[in-house]
Amino acid sequence: MFPAALADHDSSSAPQAGSAPTGPGKLLVGQVAIVTGSGNGIGAEAAKLFAAHGAKVVVSDLDAGKAKATADAITAAGGEALVVPGNVLDLDFGERLVEATVERFGKLNIIVNNAGFTWDSMLHKTSDEQWAKIVDCHIGAPFRIVRAASSIFRKHVMLMLVVVVVVLLMLVLLVVVLVVLPLPLPLPLPLPLPLPLPLPLPLPLTSLLERQDEEFKAIVNVSSTSGTNGNTGQINYAAAKAGVIGMTKTIAKEWGRFDVRCNAVAFGTYCIFHITYSYYILHKDPSCEFFH
């Protein structure tokens, strides 16, 4: 029985996931977003919502048919989508996903690491394979995808390194000049020798060091309340989703200086049956204890 306040609420007036924005305007116009596991569920609705806000969406899922269905829904609503099906457990999938995105759209702004599944079992019955696959899917795969995008999300680092090298060369040149052409101390003013100071920089040093990348950059990692609270029968999944939170905080600390925002969202357990059943259907794995 729902509380009266909830029972009286007219849900028809609530905004639906993936619906066109009705607020101040579209928030992601011109942005390019990768959403893994977007063939259905949370991933599909996130992809549709991003597209409704003007983003060009890369729909990725293990099930190519479901990925195409999500992309078709986006294009039918006037959006733009690219389908990149594949298994996030493949070690080269992150590189292939990012490369396909940049090849099609020329850039990448947003990554939503949503792909995942459950392979539930009580701790004493959990096999090494169950542990390894779940941990790799929920931590290893997002890590590889984010790492593949590092040259894009951290692209102005090389420019800063060039500045550092230029400054060091200036200092070395100054030392050489002072050693080869010794000057009386204290130095008379104005200096009698035409020292090449100030040395010109290719661009103003201050503006380079303070330069901020103009591109919007964000990473969203999907965790779970199993990771924040633990859950009976999900030792592997709970550990992996807790790891997602630690990974998210580390990315935020390392890449925040490059204007990259990284956050995690922890959803509840209403979708566990669906993703477990999806894995069972795709792999015909009778060891999924959910069905015993």
Residue, then its C-alpha position, 0 to 999 in steps of 0.5 A: m500500500f502506497p502512502a496517501a500522498l503518493a497514491d494521490h500523485d498524478s504520475s502522468s504529469a511527471p517528466q519521462a526518461g528520454s522525453a524532450p526537455t521542457g526546461p530552459g533549453k537543451l543542455l548538450v547541444g554539440q556534445v558527443a556522448i558514449v553510453t555503454g550498455s545502452g541497448n535497454g534499461i538505464g543505458a537506453e534511457a540515458a542515451k535517449l535523454f542525452a540525444a533529446h538534449g542535443a548530444k550525438v550519442v554513441v550507443s554501445d551494447l553487447d546485443a547489437g539488435k538492442a543497440k540498433a533499436t535504441a539508435d533507431a529511437i534516437t534518430a526517429a526523434g530527430g537525434e543523431a546516433l552511432v551504433v558500436p556493438g561489442n563486449v566490454l570485456d574484450l581488452d581492445f574494446g575501449e580503444r575501438l569504441v573511442e576510435a569509432t567515436v572520434e572517427r565519426f564525430g571528430k571528438l568526445n565529451i562524455i562517457v557513461n560507463n553503464a554496461g554490466f551484468t550480475w552473476d550472483s552466488m553466495l560467497h562460499k559458492t562463488s567461483d574464480e571465474q564469477w569473481a574475475k568476470i564481474v570485477d573486470c566488467h564493472i572496473g576493468a572495462p570502464f578503466r580501459i575505456v577511460r584510459a583510451a580517451s585520456s589523450i582526448f580528455r587531457k589533450h592540453v597537457m602536451l601544450m603545458l609540457v611544451v611551455v615547461v620545456v621552453v622555460l627550461l631552455m630559456l633558463v639554460l640559455l641564460v646560465v650559458v650566457l652568464v658563464v660564457l660572458p661573465l659580468p662584474l658583480p654587482l651588475p651595473l644598470p643598465l647592463p652593458l651587454p646586450l643579454p637577450l632578455p626578456l626572451p620571447l615566447p611563442l605564446p604568452l606564458t601566462s595565457l598558456l599556463e592558465r589556458q582551460d580546454e574549451e570542450f565540455k568533458a565529463i565521465v559518469n560511472v554507474s555504481s550500485t547500492s550493492g556497492t555502497n551497502g553490500n548485498t547478500g549473494q553478490i560478493n563479486y558485484a558488491a565489491a566491483k561496484a564499491g570499486v567503481i566509487g574508488m575509481t571515480k574519486t581517483i579519476a576526479k582527483e587526477w583529471g579535475r585539473f584538466d576540467v574533467r568532471c567525474n561522478a558516480v551514480a548508485f542505482g537500486t536493485y530493481c533491475i537485477f532480475h533483468i540484467t541477470y536474465s539477459y546474461y542467462i539468455l545470451h550465454k545460456d549459463p545454467s550456473c546463474e543461481f538466480f534461476h535455481 
